Amino acid sequence: MDDLFEPYERLIRLVVAGKELQVPENNLLLRQLSYVAPDISSGRYCWNGECRYCEVSYRTETRGTEQSALACRVKGQAGMRVTKLALEMRYNLAETLAAAPKANE
């Protein structure tokens, strides 16, 4: 495990923009995405919620309605579906999402 991540025992499945990603459980969504997309570390994120460059919309299995949040403030959950990404996040995730497998709907 890397010092950047909260302790985790397994990877969980997230669907981001229709693509399936495996990320460490028990971490903030922005940190989870940096696990699969190293370009996140070169983004202009403040990591404290002030810049709003990490704004996302998502749905969870337990709550089907879409919600908005900052990826630096919400923990990713198994089965979470991130449906919208702020421009900075789309840019930093572009290569990762292009290479990721399409999620089974």
Gaussian input, Z-matrix of N, CA and C with variables (Angstrom, degrees):
# hf/3-21g

backbone

0 1
 N
 C     1     B1
 C     2     B2     1     A1
 N     3     B3     2     A2     1     D1
 C     4     B4     3     A3     2     D2
 C     5     B5     4     A4     3     D3
 N     6     B6     5     A5     4     D4
 C     7     B7     6     A6     5     D5
 C     8     B8     7     A7     6     D6
 N     9     B9     8     A8     7     D7
 C    10    B10     9     A9     8     D8
 C    11    B11    10    A10     9     D9
 N    12    B12    11    A11    10    D10
 C    13    B13    12    A12    11    D11
 C    14    B14    13    A13    12    D12
 N    15    B15    14    A14    13    D13
 C    16    B16    15    A15    14    D14
 C    17    B17    16    A16    15    D15
 N    18    B18    17    A17    16    D16
 C    19    B19    18    A18    17    D17
 C    20    B20    19    A19    18    D18
 N    21    B21    20    A20    19    D19
 C    22    B22    21    A21    20    D20
 C    23    B23    22    A22    21    D21
 N    24    B24    23    A23    22    D22
 C    25    B25    24    A24    23    D23
 C    26    B26    25    A25    24    D24
 N    27    B27    26    A26    25    D25
 C    28    B28    27    A27    26    D26
 C    29    B29    28    A28    27    D27
 N    30    B30    29    A29    28    D28
 C    31    B31    30    A30    29    D29
 C    32    B32    31    A31    30    D30
 N    33    B33    32    A32    31    D31
 C    34    B34    33    A33    32    D32
 C    35    B35    34    A34    33    D33
 N    36    B36    35    A35    34    D34
 C    37    B37    36    A36    35    D35
 C    38    B38    37    A37    36    D36
 N    39    B39    38    A38    37    D37
 C    40    B40    39    A39    38    D38
 C    41    B41    40    A40    39    D39
 N    42    B42    41    A41    40    D40
 C    43    B43    42    A42    41    D41
 C    44    B44    43    A43    42    D42
 N    45    B45    44    A44    43    D43
 C    46    B46    45    A45    44    D44
 C    47    B47    46    A46    45    D45
 N    48    B48    47    A47    46    D46
 C    49    B49    48    A48    47    D47
 C    50    B50    49    A49    48    D48
 N    51    B51    50    A50    49    D49
 C    52    B52    51    A51    50    D50
 C    53    B53    52    A52    51    D51
 N    54    B54    53    A53    52    D52
 C    55    B55    54    A54    53    D53
 C    56    B56    55    A55    54    D54
 N    57    B57    56    A56    55    D55
 C    58    B58    57    A57    56    D56
 C    59    B59    58    A58    57    D57
 N    60    B60    59    A59    58    D58
 C    61    B61    60    A60    59    D59
 C    62    B62    61    A61    60    D60
 N    63    B63    62    A62    61    D61
 C    64    B64    63    A63    62    D62
 C    65    B65    64    A64    63    D63
 N    66    B66    65    A65    64    D64
 C    67    B67    66    A66    65    D65
 C    68    B68    67    A67    66    D66
 N    69    B69    68    A68    67    D67
 C    70    B70    69    A69    68    D68
 C    71    B71    70    A70    69    D69
 N    72    B72    71    A71    70    D70
 C    73    B73    72    A72    71    D71
 C    74    B74    73    A73    72    D72
 N    75    B75    74    A74    73    D73
 C    76    B76    75    A75    74    D74
 C    77    B77    76    A76    75    D75
 N    78    B78    77    A77    76    D76
 C    79    B79    78    A78    77    D77
 C    80    B80    79    A79    78    D78
 N    81    B81    80    A80    79    D79
 C    82    B82    81    A81    80    D80
 C    83    B83    82    A82    81    D81
 N    84    B84    83    A83    82    D82
 C    85    B85    84    A84    83    D83
 C    86    B86    85    A85    84    D84
 N    87    B87    86    A86    85    D85
 C    88    B88    87    A87    86    D86
 C    89    B89    88    A88    87    D87
 N    90    B90    89    A89    88    D88
 C    91    B91    90    A90    89    D89
 C    92    B92    91    A91    90    D90
 N    93    B93    92    A92    91    D91
 C    94    B94    93    A93    92    D92
 C    95    B95    94    A94    93    D93
 N    96    B96    95    A95    94    D94
 C    97    B97    96    A96    95    D95
 C    98    B98    97    A97    96    D96
 N    99    B99    98    A98    97    D97
 C   100   B100    99    A99    98    D98
 C   101   B101   100   A100    99    D99
 N   102   B102   101   A101   100   D100
 C   103   B103   102   A102   101   D101
 C   104   B104   103   A103   102   D102
 N   105   B105   104   A104   103   D103
 C   106   B106   105   A105   104   D104
 C   107   B107   106   A106   105   D105
 N   108   B108   107   A107   106   D106
 C   109   B109   108   A108   107   D107
 C   110   B110   109   A109   108   D108
 N   111   B111   110   A110   109   D109
 C   112   B112   111   A111   110   D110
 C   113   B113   112   A112   111   D111
 N   114   B114   113   A113   112   D112
 C   115   B115   114   A114   113   D113
 C   116   B116   115   A115   114   D114
 N   117   B117   116   A116   115   D115
 C   118   B118   117   A117   116   D116
 C   119   B119   118   A118   117   D117
 N   120   B120   119   A119   118   D118
 C   121   B121   120   A120   119   D119
 C   122   B122   121   A121   120   D120
 N   123   B123   122   A122   121   D121
 C   124   B124   123   A123   122   D122
 C   125   B125   124   A124   123   D123
 N   126   B126   125   A125   124   D124
 C   127   B127   126   A126   125   D125
 C   128   B128   127   A127   126   D126
 N   129   B129   128   A128   127   D127
 C   130   B130   129   A129   128   D128
 C   131   B131   130   A130   129   D129
 N   132   B132   131   A131   130   D130
 C   133   B133   132   A132   131   D131
 C   134   B134   133   A133   132   D132
 N   135   B135   134   A134   133   D133
 C   136   B136   135   A135   134   D134
 C   137   B137   136   A136   135   D135
 N   138   B138   137   A137   136   D136
 C   139   B139   138   A138   137   D137
 C   140   B140   139   A139   138   D138
 N   141   B141   140   A140   139   D139
 C   142   B142   141   A141   140   D140
 C   143   B143   142   A142   141   D141
 N   144   B144   143   A143   142   D142
 C   145   B145   144   A144   143   D143
 C   146   B146   145   A145   144   D144
 N   147   B147   146   A146   145   D145
 C   148   B148   147   A147   146   D146
 C   149   B149   148   A148   147   D147
 N   150   B150   149   A149   148   D148
 C   151   B151   150   A150   149   D149
 C   152   B152   151   A151   150   D150
 N   153   B153   152   A152   151   D151
 C   154   B154   153   A153   152   D152
 C   155   B155   154   A154   153   D153
 N   156   B156   155   A155   154   D154
 C   157   B157   156   A156   155   D155
 C   158   B158   157   A157   156   D156
 N   159   B159   158   A158   157   D157
 C   160   B160   159   A159   158   D158
 C   161   B161   160   A160   159   D159
 N   162   B162   161   A161   160   D160
 C   163   B163   162   A162   161   D161
 C   164   B164   163   A163   162   D162
 N   165   B165   164   A164   163   D163
 C   166   B166   165   A165   164   D164
 C   167   B167   166   A166   165   D165
 N   168   B168   167   A167   166   D166
 C   169   B169   168   A168   167   D167
 C   170   B170   169   A169   168   D168
 N   171   B171   170   A170   169   D169
 C   172   B172   171   A171   170   D170
 C   173   B173   172   A172   171   D171
 N   174   B174   173   A173   172   D172
 C   175   B175   174   A174   173   D173
 C   176   B176   175   A175   174   D174
 N   177   B177   176   A176   175   D175
 C   178   B178   177   A177   176   D176
 C   179   B179   178   A178   177   D177
 N   180   B180   179   A179   178   D178
 C   181   B181   180   A180   179   D179
 C   182   B182   181   A181   180   D180
 N   183   B183   182   A182   181   D181
 C   184   B184   183   A183   182   D182
 C   185   B185   184   A184   183   D183
 N   186   B186   185   A185   184   D184
 C   187   B187   186   A186   185   D185
 C   188   B188   187   A187   186   D186
 N   189   B189   188   A188   187   D187
 C   190   B190   189   A189   188   D188
 C   191   B191   190   A190   189   D189
 N   192   B192   191   A191   190   D190
 C   193   B193   192   A192   191   D191
 C   194   B194   193   A193   192   D192
 N   195   B195   194   A194   193   D193
 C   196   B196   195   A195   194   D194
 C   197   B197   196   A196   195   D195
 N   198   B198   197   A197   196   D196
 C   199   B199   198   A198   197   D197
 C   200   B200   199   A199   198   D198
 N   201   B201   200   A200   199   D199
 C   202   B202   201   A201   200   D200
 C   203   B203   202   A202   201   D201
 N   204   B204   203   A203   202   D202
 C   205   B205   204   A204   203   D203
 C   206   B206   205   A205   204   D204
 N   207   B207   206   A206   205   D205
 C   208   B208   207   A207   206   D206
 C   209   B209   208   A208   207   D207
 N   210   B210   209   A209   208   D208
 C   211   B211   210   A210   209   D209
 C   212   B212   211   A211   210   D210
 N   213   B213   212   A212   211   D211
 C   214   B214   213   A213   212   D212
 C   215   B215   214   A214   213   D213
 N   216   B216   215   A215   214   D214
 C   217   B217   216   A216   215   D215
 C   218   B218   217   A217   216   D216
 N   219   B219   218   A218   217   D217
 C   220   B220   219   A219   218   D218
 C   221   B221   220   A220   219   D219
 N   222   B222   221   A221   220   D220
 C   223   B223   222   A222   221   D221
 C   224   B224   223   A223   222   D222
 N   225   B225   224   A224   223   D223
 C   226   B226   225   A225   224   D224
 C   227   B227   226   A226   225   D225
 N   228   B228   227   A227   226   D226
 C   229   B229   228   A228   227   D227
 C   230   B230   229   A229   228   D228
 N   231   B231   230   A230   229   D229
 C   232   B232   231   A231   230   D230
 C   233   B233   232   A232   231   D231
 N   234   B234   233   A233   232   D232
 C   235   B235   234   A234   233   D233
 C   236   B236   235   A235   234   D234
 N   237   B237   236   A236   235   D235
 C   238   B238   237   A237   236   D236
 C   239   B239   238   A238   237   D237
 N   240   B240   239   A239   238   D238
 C   241   B241   240   A240   239   D239
 C   242   B242   241   A241   240   D240
 N   243   B243   242   A242   241   D241
 C   244   B244   243   A243   242   D242
 C   245   B245   244   A244   243   D243
 N   246   B246   245   A245   244   D244
 C   247   B247   246   A246   245   D245
 C   248   B248   247   A247   246   D246
 N   249   B249   248   A248   247   D247
 C   250   B250   249   A249   248   D248
 C   251   B251   250   A250   249   D249
 N   252   B252   251   A251   250   D250
 C   253   B253   252   A252   251   D251
 C   254   B254   253   A253   252   D252
 N   255   B255   254   A254   253   D253
 C   256   B256   255   A255   254   D254
 C   257   B257   256   A256   255   D255
 N   258   B258   257   A257   256   D256
 C   259   B259   258   A258   257   D257
 C   260   B260   259   A259   258   D258
 N   261   B261   260   A260   259   D259
 C   262   B262   261   A261   260   D260
 C   263   B263   262   A262   261   D261
 N   264   B264   263   A263   262   D262
 C   265   B265   264   A264   263   D263
 C   266   B266   265   A265   264   D264
 N   267   B267   266   A266   265   D265
 C   268   B268   267   A267   266   D266
 C   269   B269   268   A268   267   D267
 N   270   B270   269   A269   268   D268
 C   271   B271   270   A270   269   D269
 C   272   B272   271   A271   270   D270
 N   273   B273   272   A272   271   D271
 C   274   B274   273   A273   272   D272
 C   275   B275   274   A274   273   D273
 N   276   B276   275   A275   274   D274
 C   277   B277   276   A276   275   D275
 C   278   B278   277   A277   276   D276
 N   279   B279   278   A278   277   D277
 C   280   B280   279   A279   278   D278
 C   281   B281   280   A280   279   D279
 N   282   B282   281   A281   280   D280
 C   283   B283   282   A282   281   D281
 C   284   B284   283   A283   282   D282
 N   285   B285   284   A284   283   D283
 C   286   B286   285   A285   284   D284
 C   287   B287   286   A286   285   D285
 N   288   B288   287   A287   286   D286
 C   289   B289   288   A288   287   D287
 C   290   B290   289   A289   288   D288
 N   291   B291   290   A290   289   D289
 C   292   B292   291   A291   290   D290
 C   293   B293   292   A292   291   D291
 N   294   B294   293   A293   292   D292
 C   295   B295   294   A294   293   D293
 C   296   B296   295   A295   294   D294
 N   297   B297   296   A296   295   D295
 C   298   B298   297   A297   296   D296
 C   299   B299   298   A298   297   D297
 N   300   B300   299   A299   298   D298
 C   301   B301   300   A300   299   D299
 C   302   B302   301   A301   300   D300
 N   303   B303   302   A302   301   D301
 C   304   B304   303   A303   302   D302
 C   305   B305   304   A304   303   D303
 N   306   B306   305   A305   304   D304
 C   307   B307   306   A306   305   D305
 C   308   B308   307   A307   306   D306
 N   309   B309   308   A308   307   D307
 C   310   B310   309   A309   308   D308
 C   311   B311   310   A310   309   D309
 N   312   B312   311   A311   310   D310
 C   313   B313   312   A312   311   D311
 C   314   B314   313   A313   312   D312

   B1=1.4657
   B2=1.5208
   B3=1.2790
   B4=1.4518
   B5=1.5241
   B6=1.3096
   B7=1.4592
   B8=1.5265
   B9=1.3286
   B10=1.4605
   B11=1.5236
   B12=1.3272
   B13=1.4517
   B14=1.5161
   B15=1.3342
   B16=1.4559
   B17=1.5275
   B18=1.3262
   B19=1.4701
   B20=1.5307
   B21=1.3181
   B22=1.4664
   B23=1.5233
   B24=1.3154
   B25=1.4525
   B26=1.5181
   B27=1.3330
   B28=1.4588
   B29=1.5233
   B30=1.3172
   B31=1.4543
   B32=1.5262
   B33=1.3201
   B34=1.4559
   B35=1.5277
   B36=1.3287
   B37=1.4639
   B38=1.5202
   B39=1.3297
   B40=1.4594
   B41=1.5224
   B42=1.3131
   B43=1.4628
   B44=1.5238
   B45=1.3112
   B46=1.4614
   B47=1.5206
   B48=1.3197
   B49=1.4656
   B50=1.5296
   B51=1.3315
   B52=1.4559
   B53=1.5186
   B54=1.3302
   B55=1.4659
   B56=1.5249
   B57=1.3156
   B58=1.4608
   B59=1.5222
   B60=1.3390
   B61=1.4593
   B62=1.5249
   B63=1.3167
   B64=1.4561
   B65=1.5286
   B66=1.3297
   B67=1.4637
   B68=1.5263
   B69=1.3384
   B70=1.4632
   B71=1.5359
   B72=1.3287
   B73=1.4640
   B74=1.5325
   B75=1.3213
   B76=1.4670
   B77=1.5278
   B78=1.3319
   B79=1.4556
   B80=1.5204
   B81=1.3210
   B82=1.4542
   B83=1.5251
   B84=1.3091
   B85=1.4572
   B86=1.5308
   B87=1.3051
   B88=1.4660
   B89=1.5273
   B90=1.3124
   B91=1.4676
   B92=1.5347
   B93=1.3355
   B94=1.4571
   B95=1.5260
   B96=1.3044
   B97=1.4662
   B98=1.5258
   B99=1.3205
   B100=1.4646
   B101=1.5299
   B102=1.3290
   B103=1.4664
   B104=1.5279
   B105=1.3230
   B106=1.4672
   B107=1.5286
   B108=1.3157
   B109=1.4649
   B110=1.5283
   B111=1.3157
   B112=1.4659
   B113=1.5247
   B114=1.3356
   B115=1.4645
   B116=1.5280
   B117=1.3223
   B118=1.4767
   B119=1.5320
   B120=1.3285
   B121=1.4724
   B122=1.5249
   B123=1.3317
   B124=1.4652
   B125=1.5296
   B126=1.3249
   B127=1.4661
   B128=1.5143
   B129=1.3125
   B130=1.4690
   B131=1.5185
   B132=1.3120
   B133=1.4620
   B134=1.5154
   B135=1.3132
   B136=1.4609
   B137=1.5321
   B138=1.3336
   B139=1.4644
   B140=1.5228
   B141=1.3317
   B142=1.4672
   B143=1.5301
   B144=1.3180
   B145=1.4541
   B146=1.5101
   B147=1.3130
   B148=1.4583
   B149=1.5260
   B150=1.3280
   B151=1.4628
   B152=1.5338
   B153=1.3024
   B154=1.4695
   B155=1.5311
   B156=1.3376
   B157=1.4602
   B158=1.5369
   B159=1.3154
   B160=1.4628
   B161=1.5325
   B162=1.3134
   B163=1.4629
   B164=1.5343
   B165=1.3289
   B166=1.4638
   B167=1.5188
   B168=1.3191
   B169=1.4606
   B170=1.5142
   B171=1.3218
   B172=1.4595
   B173=1.5212
   B174=1.3267
   B175=1.4663
   B176=1.5196
   B177=1.3170
   B178=1.4623
   B179=1.5238
   B180=1.3256
   B181=1.4587
   B182=1.5266
   B183=1.3152
   B184=1.4651
   B185=1.5217
   B186=1.3145
   B187=1.4586
   B188=1.5210
   B189=1.3026
   B190=1.4538
   B191=1.5152
   B192=1.3322
   B193=1.4595
   B194=1.5284
   B195=1.3197
   B196=1.4592
   B197=1.5247
   B198=1.3296
   B199=1.4629
   B200=1.5208
   B201=1.3120
   B202=1.4662
   B203=1.5196
   B204=1.3150
   B205=1.4617
   B206=1.5198
   B207=1.3010
   B208=1.4633
   B209=1.5218
   B210=1.3149
   B211=1.4580
   B212=1.5262
   B213=1.3229
   B214=1.4652
   B215=1.5283
   B216=1.3400
   B217=1.4646
   B218=1.5265
   B219=1.3312
   B220=1.4633
   B221=1.5296
   B222=1.3271
   B223=1.4593
   B224=1.5191
   B225=1.3148
   B226=1.4503
   B227=1.5207
   B228=1.3144
   B229=1.4620
   B230=1.5194
   B231=1.3166
   B232=1.4605
   B233=1.5232
   B234=1.3117
   B235=1.4531
   B236=1.5156
   B237=1.3310
   B238=1.4652
   B239=1.5203
   B240=1.3384
   B241=1.4632
   B242=1.5247
   B243=1.3226
   B244=1.4601
   B245=1.5292
   B246=1.3277
   B247=1.4636
   B248=1.5213
   B249=1.3178
   B250=1.4707
   B251=1.5213
   B252=1.3227
   B253=1.4588
   B254=1.5172
   B255=1.3170
   B256=1.4610
   B257=1.5294
   B258=1.3089
   B259=1.4623
   B260=1.5285
   B261=1.3190
   B262=1.4732
   B263=1.5253
   B264=1.3268
   B265=1.4618
   B266=1.5289
   B267=1.3305
   B268=1.4724
   B269=1.5279
   B270=1.3160
   B271=1.4650
   B272=1.5278
   B273=1.3393
   B274=1.4575
   B275=1.5241
   B276=1.3232
   B277=1.4636
   B278=1.5289
   B279=1.3116
   B280=1.4673
   B281=1.5263
   B282=1.3144
   B283=1.4630
   B284=1.5252
   B285=1.3010
   B286=1.4641
   B287=1.5196
   B288=1.3217
   B289=1.4585
   B290=1.5227
   B291=1.3184
   B292=1.4570
   B293=1.5285
   B294=1.3370
   B295=1.4558
   B296=1.5359
   B297=1.3174
   B298=1.4733
   B299=1.5221
   B300=1.3386
   B301=1.4618
   B302=1.5240
   B303=1.3213
   B304=1.4550
   B305=1.5305
   B306=1.3235
   B307=1.4597
   B308=1.5151
   B309=1.3150
   B310=1.4635
   B311=1.5125
   B312=1.2803
   B313=1.4749
   B314=1.4612
   A1=109.69
   A2=115.31
   A3=123.07
   A4=109.07
   A5=117.99
   A6=121.94
   A7=113.35
   A8=117.95
   A9=120.98
   A10=112.55
   A11=116.81
   A12=121.06
   A13=111.92
   A14=114.60
   A15=120.23
   A16=106.86
   A17=117.51
   A18=118.40
   A19=111.43
   A20=115.46
   A21=120.51
   A22=108.83
   A23=115.09
   A24=120.97
   A25=112.75
   A26=116.13
   A27=118.46
   A28=110.45
   A29=114.45
   A30=120.88
   A31=108.08
   A32=115.87
   A33=121.48
   A34=109.11
   A35=115.32
   A36=121.66
   A37=109.86
   A38=116.02
   A39=123.16
   A40=107.30
   A41=116.22
   A42=120.80
   A43=106.39
   A44=115.91
   A45=122.09
   A46=107.96
   A47=116.41
   A48=122.07
   A49=111.45
   A50=115.41
   A51=120.65
   A52=115.52
   A53=117.57
   A54=121.92
   A55=109.94
   A56=116.07
   A57=121.72
   A58=110.53
   A59=115.24
   A60=121.71
   A61=109.35
   A62=116.48
   A63=122.95
   A64=107.28
   A65=116.15
   A66=121.53
   A67=109.61
   A68=118.08
   A69=120.14
   A70=111.96
   A71=115.09
   A72=120.67
   A73=109.85
   A74=116.31
   A75=122.84
   A76=113.71
   A77=117.65
   A78=121.21
   A79=109.97
   A80=115.76
   A81=120.28
   A82=109.03
   A83=116.31
   A84=121.60
   A85=112.02
   A86=118.64
   A87=120.51
   A88=110.82
   A89=117.15
   A90=121.42
   A91=109.53
   A92=117.51
   A93=120.90
   A94=110.64
   A95=116.15
   A96=119.37
   A97=111.65
   A98=117.57
   A99=119.47
   A100=111.05
   A101=117.26
   A102=121.85
   A103=110.69
   A104=117.19
   A105=121.35
   A106=112.97
   A107=117.44
   A108=121.92
   A109=109.80
   A110=117.20
   A111=120.03
   A112=113.63
   A113=118.59
   A114=120.98
   A115=112.52
   A116=117.70
   A117=120.43
   A118=109.71
   A119=116.55
   A120=119.21
   A121=112.32
   A122=117.88
   A123=119.88
   A124=111.70
   A125=116.65
   A126=120.79
   A127=111.56
   A128=115.12
   A129=121.22
   A130=111.32
   A131=118.43
   A132=122.48
   A133=111.26
   A134=115.38
   A135=120.13
   A136=111.15
   A137=117.42
   A138=125.32
   A139=113.12
   A140=118.91
   A141=120.12
   A142=112.37
   A143=118.39
   A144=121.85
   A145=116.52
   A146=118.54
   A147=120.16
   A148=113.90
   A149=118.22
   A150=119.76
   A151=113.28
   A152=118.28
   A153=125.57
   A154=112.79
   A155=117.52
   A156=121.14
   A157=112.00
   A158=117.15
   A159=120.23
   A160=111.97
   A161=117.12
   A162=120.43
   A163=110.27
   A164=115.06
   A165=121.82
   A166=109.95
   A167=115.61
   A168=122.77
   A169=105.54
   A170=116.04
   A171=119.14
   A172=111.52
   A173=114.60
   A174=123.50
   A175=107.54
   A176=116.06
   A177=120.42
   A178=108.69
   A179=115.37
   A180=119.95
   A181=111.53
   A182=117.00
   A183=120.13
   A184=113.14
   A185=116.55
   A186=121.08
   A187=108.62
   A188=117.19
   A189=121.89
   A190=115.78
   A191=117.74
   A192=119.52
   A193=110.24
   A194=114.84
   A195=119.78
   A196=109.94
   A197=115.15
   A198=122.34
   A199=108.54
   A200=115.97
   A201=121.16
   A202=108.53
   A203=115.79
   A204=120.67
   A205=108.86
   A206=115.28
   A207=121.75
   A208=107.03
   A209=116.51
   A210=121.02
   A211=112.42
   A212=117.59
   A213=120.75
   A214=111.86
   A215=116.66
   A216=121.06
   A217=114.33
   A218=118.11
   A219=121.16
   A220=109.29
   A221=115.48
   A222=120.21
   A223=109.69
   A224=115.95
   A225=120.64
   A226=109.77
   A227=116.41
   A228=122.52
   A229=109.26
   A230=116.39
   A231=120.57
   A232=109.29
   A233=116.48
   A234=121.45
   A235=114.99
   A236=118.27
   A237=121.44
   A238=109.55
   A239=115.98
   A240=122.22
   A241=108.23
   A242=116.36
   A243=121.94
   A244=106.44
   A245=115.32
   A246=120.00
   A247=113.78
   A248=117.42
   A249=121.18
   A250=108.87
   A251=114.48
   A252=121.84
   A253=109.49
   A254=117.10
   A255=121.14
   A256=108.86
   A257=116.66
   A258=122.42
   A259=112.66
   A260=117.97
   A261=121.54
   A262=110.66
   A263=116.69
   A264=120.41
   A265=111.06
   A266=116.83
   A267=119.49
   A268=110.17
   A269=115.96
   A270=120.72
   A271=110.93
   A272=117.05
   A273=120.94
   A274=113.75
   A275=117.70
   A276=121.59
   A277=113.58
   A278=118.03
   A279=121.63
   A280=113.01
   A281=118.60
   A282=121.11
   A283=111.42
   A284=116.95
   A285=121.12
   A286=110.84
   A287=116.79
   A288=119.80
   A289=111.85
   A290=117.64
   A291=120.34
   A292=111.31
   A293=116.72
   A294=121.38
   A295=112.91
   A296=118.05
   A297=121.97
   A298=110.91
   A299=116.22
   A300=119.25
   A301=111.15
   A302=114.69
   A303=120.61
   A304=108.77
   A305=116.66
   A306=121.19
   A307=110.44
   A308=115.88
   A309=121.37
   A310=107.97
   A311=117.27
   A312=120.75
   A313=111.74
   D1=148.43
   D2=-179.08
   D3=-92.70
   D4=149.43
   D5=179.38
   D6=-65.49
   D7=-16.28
   D8=-179.87
   D9=-73.88
   D10=-19.89
   D11=-173.06
   D12=-105.32
   D13=147.37
   D14=170.50
   D15=-65.65
   D16=154.62
   D17=179.63
   D18=-56.07
   D19=137.82
   D20=177.43
   D21=-145.53
   D22=154.10
   D23=-179.90
   D24=-109.29
   D25=-21.21
   D26=-176.84
   D27=-150.05
   D28=166.67
   D29=174.09
   D30=-94.92
   D31=146.52
   D32=177.79
   D33=-117.89
   D34=160.59
   D35=-178.41
   D36=-93.53
   D37=126.78
   D38=170.55
   D39=-120.66
   D40=150.83
   D41=172.75
   D42=-113.35
   D43=119.69
   D44=-178.11
   D45=-121.80
   D46=117.49
   D47=-179.63
   D48=51.96
   D49=40.06
   D50=177.11
   D51=81.51
   D52=2.54
   D53=-179.56
   D54=-112.72
   D55=144.56
   D56=-177.35
   D57=-91.00
   D58=130.12
   D59=178.50
   D60=-128.38
   D61=146.48
   D62=175.50
   D63=-109.42
   D64=120.23
   D65=-174.30
   D66=-132.71
   D67=160.49
   D68=-179.70
   D69=-71.06
   D70=134.43
   D71=176.98
   D72=-64.94
   D73=168.55
   D74=170.69
   D75=63.00
   D76=32.29
   D77=179.50
   D78=-134.58
   D79=158.56
   D80=174.17
   D81=-64.52
   D82=147.85
   D83=-176.26
   D84=-56.28
   D85=-42.88
   D86=-179.91
   D87=-62.89
   D88=-39.53
   D89=177.42
   D90=-67.48
   D91=-40.94
   D92=177.95
   D93=-60.06
   D94=-43.16
   D95=-179.52
   D96=-68.41
   D97=-30.11
   D98=177.02
   D99=-69.03
   D100=-20.71
   D101=176.16
   D102=-64.51
   D103=-38.40
   D104=-178.00
   D105=-100.50
   D106=-15.22
   D107=-177.60
   D108=-131.47
   D109=88.04
   D110=-178.85
   D111=-56.44
   D112=-22.12
   D113=179.19
   D114=-63.50
   D115=-18.22
   D116=176.98
   D117=-57.03
   D118=-36.32
   D119=-178.29
   D120=-65.44
   D121=-18.51
   D122=177.85
   D123=-97.20
   D124=3.62
   D125=178.83
   D126=-74.95
   D127=170.76
   D128=-177.24
   D129=-94.51
   D130=37.87
   D131=-176.06
   D132=-80.84
   D133=141.59
   D134=179.39
   D135=-90.04
   D136=-21.26
   D137=-179.88
   D138=66.78
   D139=9.49
   D140=178.61
   D141=-127.64
   D142=8.83
   D143=174.23
   D144=90.24
   D145=2.47
   D146=-176.86
   D147=-88.01
   D148=-31.01
   D149=-172.35
   D150=-83.07
   D151=-28.28
   D152=-179.63
   D153=67.01
   D154=13.52
   D155=177.46
   D156=-71.24
   D157=-12.46
   D158=-177.95
   D159=-110.08
   D160=24.52
   D161=-179.06
   D162=-69.07
   D163=135.17
   D164=179.91
   D165=-135.72
   D166=162.73
   D167=166.64
   D168=-118.15
   D169=141.71
   D170=-176.17
   D171=-152.09
   D172=164.43
   D173=172.59
   D174=-130.33
   D175=148.39
   D176=174.03
   D177=-115.65
   D178=166.15
   D179=179.51
   D180=-64.88
   D181=-34.02
   D182=-178.44
   D183=-81.11
   D184=-23.97
   D185=-178.99
   D186=-131.19
   D187=105.33
   D188=-173.07
   D189=-75.80
   D190=-14.04
   D191=-178.89
   D192=-78.98
   D193=146.12
   D194=179.94
   D195=-73.00
   D196=138.67
   D197=179.05
   D198=-127.94
   D199=152.62
   D200=174.83
   D201=-106.17
   D202=146.39
   D203=179.27
   D204=-160.68
   D205=171.20
   D206=171.64
   D207=-99.55
   D208=129.94
   D209=-177.12
   D210=-63.83
   D211=-19.33
   D212=177.52
   D213=-83.92
   D214=-1.07
   D215=-176.97
   D216=-122.65
   D217=-11.93
   D218=-176.20
   D219=-119.41
   D220=138.56
   D221=176.81
   D222=-83.69
   D223=135.36
   D224=174.79
   D225=-70.48
   D226=141.89
   D227=-179.51
   D228=-120.00
   D229=150.71
   D230=177.04
   D231=-54.76
   D232=131.61
   D233=179.18
   D234=85.24
   D235=-3.07
   D236=178.85
   D237=-60.67
   D238=140.32
   D239=177.36
   D240=-118.15
   D241=110.20
   D242=177.26
   D243=-88.09
   D244=116.46
   D245=-172.98
   D246=-100.73
   D247=-26.90
   D248=179.29
   D249=-135.28
   D250=141.72
   D251=-179.64
   D252=-127.93
   D253=141.22
   D254=172.88
   D255=-61.89
   D256=155.38
   D257=-176.81
   D258=-52.26
   D259=-45.33
   D260=-179.28
   D261=-59.94
   D262=-40.90
   D263=179.80
   D264=-68.59
   D265=-42.08
   D266=177.91
   D267=-58.74
   D268=-42.27
   D269=179.58
   D270=-62.33
   D271=-48.77
   D272=-177.40
   D273=-71.58
   D274=-21.48
   D275=179.88
   D276=-98.75
   D277=-2.35
   D278=-172.05
   D279=-53.91
   D280=-51.31
   D281=-178.05
   D282=-66.06
   D283=-41.73
   D284=-179.88
   D285=-63.34
   D286=-45.96
   D287=-179.78
   D288=-67.19
   D289=-35.03
   D290=178.87
   D291=-64.00
   D292=-33.05
   D293=-177.52
   D294=-90.17
   D295=-17.04
   D296=-175.62
   D297=-75.35
   D298=149.83
   D299=177.74
   D300=-71.06
   D301=149.04
   D302=176.36
   D303=-67.81
   D304=138.53
   D305=-178.58
   D306=-75.44
   D307=143.81
   D308=172.85
   D309=-75.55
   D310=125.55
   D311=-178.49
   D312=-81.63

